[in-house]
């Protein structure tokens, strides 16, 4: 099992060209959805929303958001099997956190009598909230936890992916306003199966620093 984990990480790479005729199975999409739901976040805040782009109509809408910049990623909008918009809540309030704590009690994870004690954990969010109620630097960090979780699961499922910070958050906010419901998308991930003969990044060796350059055991 340990070697399988390392193989997942060695084989994962950033796809540059997708085969638009190959689609992710419904079974794997369900695994992906549950992977996102089960992702870790500070104080179990879950200050996120995930929009899965699957239909041709939605792909066309996403394609249009590249008209001003980052056109190098535009090709993935229509050719990838699916794309996920990973969005964070820029104003994660204590009231919103209380709904997460409600779920802690409902699930049986948190004894009801410890509800108010757990609510005190919101201090982590407060420490990162400005005078206007914005704490997106903190909530955006939580979204990247879910992204890291997703990348490994996709590698295990042998699904190729392309993480894209090269997107137009402003146009995405306009085009997907209803779906985002106040959340902000700063990163997306295209998913599918690479096109062998056209994906120049496939099969290249990993380029990482040596362990001794980045890890210290003390």
N, C-alpha and C positions, 0 to 999 in steps of 0.2 A: 504493500500500500504506500509506503514512504516513497519508493522509487516512482510510483504512478503519479504522486503529487508533483514531484520534481519534473517528470516528463510532461505533465500538463503545462507547467510554467515554461519549460524549454520550447514546447511546440506552439505556445500562444504567440501571436504576432499581430501586427496591424495590417489588415488586408487593404489592398489598394485598388482592386478590381473585383467586382462581384458578378457571378453568373445569375442574371435576373430570372432565369428559368428554374432555378433551384430554390425551393421554399422550405422554411423551417416547419417541422411537423407540429400539429396541434398539441401533441403530447409534450413536446419540448417547450412550446410556448407556455404551457401550464407550469412547467418546472421553472421557467424564467420568471413568471409572475410570482410564484411562491418564493423564489430566491430574493426578489426585491422586497416582498412583504416581511421576510424573516431577517433582513439586514439589520446589523447593529447600528445604534446611534447613541450619542451621549444622553444620559438620563432617560433613555428610551423615548426620546423626544419625537422621532419620526416626523421631522418638519419638512415633508416632501410630498411630491406628486409625480407619478410616472405616466407619461402618455405614450402608448404603444401605437406606432404608425404602421398600419397593415394594409388598408384598402388602397386601391389605385388613386382614388380621390384624395385621400389624406397624403399620399406620396406626392401628388401634384401640388398640393398646398405647401408642403414642406419644401419642395423643389423651388417654388417661387420666392422663398425667404432668402435665397442665395443671390438674388438679382443685383445686390449692391456690393457684396464682398464675399470672400472665401469661396469663390467658384470652384476651387480645386476639390472641394468636398461635395459639390452639387451633384456630381454623377452618382454618388451613393444614394441620394434621395429616392431615385426611381429604380436603381438596379439592386440594391440590397433587399433581402427578403422582408426585413422589418427594421425599423429604427425606433429607438426609445428616447424621448425627451425626458431628461432627469432634471426636475425643477425643485427649487427650494422656496420656502416661505420667508420673505424678507422681513416680516413682522410677526414673529412667533411669540404670542402673548401667553400670559399665565392662564388665561381662560382656555386657550387651546391646549395647553399642557394638561390641564385638569381632565380633559377628555381621554388623554393617554393614561392618566392615573386611574380613571374609571375602569379602563380595560385591564389594568393591573389587578384590580379587585375582582372584576367579573371573571377573569381567567383563573383565579385562585392563586396567582403568584404573590399577591400582596394581601395580608390580613387587613380587613376593613378598619380595624382600630389604628392602623399605621398610615392611614390615608394622608392625614395632615403632615405627618413627618416626611413622607415621600414628596409631598408638594414643596417642601423646603428645597428640594433639589433644583427647583427652577432658578435658584441663585446662580447656577452656571450660565444660564441664558441671560439673566439680568446683568451679570458681569460683562457681557458682550453686547449690551443694548445701549444705543445712544439716546440723546435727549428727545429724539423724534420717534422713538420706538423701533428703530431699525436694528436688527441683529443678524443681517444676512451673511456677514463674514463668518459667523458661527454656524448658521443653518446650512450654508453652502458646503462647509466642511463635512457635515453629516452626509450630504448627498454623495460625496466622494467615497465615503465608507461603503455605501451601497454599490457604487460603481466598481470598486475593487472586488467586492464579493461576487458581483455579476461576472466580471472578467474571468475569474477562476472557474466558475460554473460553466460558462460558455466553452472554455478550453476543455473541460471534462466531457461536455456534450459534443465536442469536435465541431463546434459552430464558430466560424470566423467572425471577427469583429473589428470595428474601427472606431476608436474613441475620438470624438470631434469637439474640441473647444473652438475650432474654426467655424463658428455659426454666427448668425446675426440675431442676437438676443432680442433686439428691439422689434425686428420684423416678425420673429416668432411670437413675441408677446401680442402683436397685432393680429396675426393670422390665427393663433390658437388661444385667443383671449378667453373664450368660454370654457375650453377644456382646462386651461391652466388655473382658472379661478383665483387669480391674484398671485400665483406662484411665478417664479422667475427661472427661465431655462438658460443656463450658462454652459451646459455641456450636453451632448447627445451621443448615442452609440448606435452605429449601423451594425446589422447582424445578417449573416447569411453564409454563403459558400463561395469561396474565391474562384476566379476563372484562371485556371492554371497558366495558360499561355500568355496571359496579359497582366498577371499580378507579379510585378518585378520584385516585390518584397517577400514573396513566398520562398521558403527553403533556405534563406540566408542564415548564417550563424548568429547567435546572440552576441550583442556587444554590451557587456556590463563590466563595471569596475570589479576588481578582485575583492574577495571577502575582507582581506586584511586592510584594504583601503577604506572600508566603510563600517566595519564591525569591530568592536573592542569587547573583550570578555575580561571583567575585572573582579 
